[in-house]
Amino acid sequence: MMSNRYRGTIYIGVTSDLAGRAFAHKQGKGSEFTTRYGLTRLVYIEPHDNIANAIAREKTMKKWRRAWKFRLIEEQNPDWLDLFDTINA
């Protein structure tokens, strides 16, 4: 999940190259939605064994209430820190 700030706008997406995709979003070269809303902060990561499971999870999460997404993010990342450096360490 990408966001622009603490409890801000959220984007949920699936990728097989998390570092590359997050970097593209940071450079304003991600999706039109992330560019328009300045979503450059990687706030939640959920690995999956295969792409079909990841896509199914993405579709489910996109239907969730905003508060449920916030709770999920804050269980792993309570301060909504940018996890980009963590995945590239």
N, C-alpha and C positions, 0 to 999 in steps of 0.2 A: 504494500500500500504506500502510496505517495501522498504527501500533504504539503501545504504551504506554511503552516504554523501549528502551534498547539491547539488542538480541537478545531482545526480549520477545515477547509475543503479536502475531501478524500477521493483518491483515484485507486481503483482496484484493477490490477492487470496480471497477466500470465506471461512468462517468458522462460526460455531455456538458457538465456544469458543475462542473469540478474545484474552483474556489474556493468555490462555494456548498455543495457536498457536504462538503468538508473543514471548512468553517465549521460546518455542521450537526453533524458529528461532535464538534467541539470544544465545542459547546454541549450535548452529550448528547442531541441530537435526530437522530442518525444511526440506523443499524440497531440492533436489540436487542443483537446481538453486540458491536458497538463500545461501546455504552453500558455493558453488563455488565462488560466488561474494561477500560474506561477508555482506549480507543484514540483518542487525540487528536493524535498526532504523525504528520504526513504524511512518510513516509521514502523513498518511491520513486514516481516518475512515469514513465509510458511512453505518449507520445502515439501515436495511430493515425489514419489517414486516414478510416476509417469505423467505425461501431459494430459491424458484423459481425466485423471483424478484431479489434476490442478484446474482444468477448465470447469469441471463439475463444481468444485469448491468455489471458484470465482463466481459462477452464475448464482450459486446459493447466497454467497455473501453480498452480492449486489442487490439482493432483495431484502436484506436485513434493514432494520431500523438503525438510524444513525447512532443511537446510544449503545446498541449492541456492538457496532464497529469500534466505537471509542473504548468500550470495556475490553474488547479483544486486544486492541493496540496497547492499552495501559497495563494489561497483565504481563506483557513482555517488555514494554518500553514506557514506563509511567511518565517520563518527562518529554516524550515525543522527540527524542534526540535523533539526529540524522544517522542512520545505520550504514551509510555508504562507506565510510572509512573502516568500519568494522568488517565488512565483507571483503574489503581490499587489503586488509592487513597481512 
